[in-house]
Amino acid sequence: MTRYKIIVNPISGRGAGGQSVQPIRQELDSHQLEYDLVLTERPWHAAELATQAVKDGYGAVVAVGGDGTANEVINGLMQARSQGVGEAALGHLPVGRGNDYGYGIGVPTDLAEGCQVLANDRRLRTDVGLATGGLFPDGRYFGNGVGIGFDAVVGFEAVKLKWLTGFPSYIVAALKTIFLYYKAPLVEVDYDGRTAKYPVLMVSVMNGRRLGGGFMLAPNGKINDGLFDLTLAKEVSRPAIFALLFKFMAGTQAGHPAIFTDQAATIKVTALKGVLPAHADGETLCIDSTEMTLQIIPNALDVLTDLDAPQPAEAT
């Protein structure tokens, strides 16, 4: 029988994480699951707890929080894997601001439905990204995506909106960013032996499908195809940025003259003029770096999901 380590970020979703503890206990108890639940106390604590959970023999480690909490747990699981101490599946109960990683792996935001996914214990082997540069010269893993430029600034601004959360906070932040970040740096993007060079407002490197709670950066993305979905948004006027926001919300940006899309397993982004603010899964990678390298790690991590997962996992 699988043992679950439940890691709760109590401050995620403006306190929704802490409020979810009792309902989660009730649901997991109703499914008669074997679990231990712990609250995070500081940044990166979830990563440390996840690594230790693998060492302690848990078969699944569940991130309860937003995309940042899931990102920390992914890093902890990947560190355990790289250290050779073992592996555990990732479970996720999304109770954060954007919940984009949960969307990408097919986990519902309803707690009862999410706990049912955990109880089903059906697993899908997925890819994980590794971002190197900025604040993380040794690399930081990510599950959903990296945003460089406009997208990163939107995320930074959304966090400042204490009076608003969820997708509306990203809409307000995006409108504000139109007036803050509209001069594109000259960027060179090397991807799997090919090169693109433009003044670029945004570089999106997606393993999942969605960012910002509702912007479909990679509407056809697959989390287990061994490739990133790359999107470049070239410099346009501020009214044109506003119009493009609606296209990204609908996932219809491909084919627009200012939008370049492709797929690649390794992507290097260099600012030839200007700097690169960047985030991974909503967590800051850098504010003023000039170089970032993204690499896909295929088939790196089991996730608990109903997406294309035909068989329950063997008991652990």
Helices and strands as residue ranges (DSSP letters): E 3-8, H 12-19, H 21-30, E 34-39, H 45-55, E 60-65, H 67-82, E 89-94, H 100-104, H 111-120, E 123-133, E 136-142, E 145-149, H 150-160, H 166-178, E 186-191, E 194-206, E 228-234, H 238-250, E 259-264, E 266-273, E 276-280, E 283-289, E 291-304
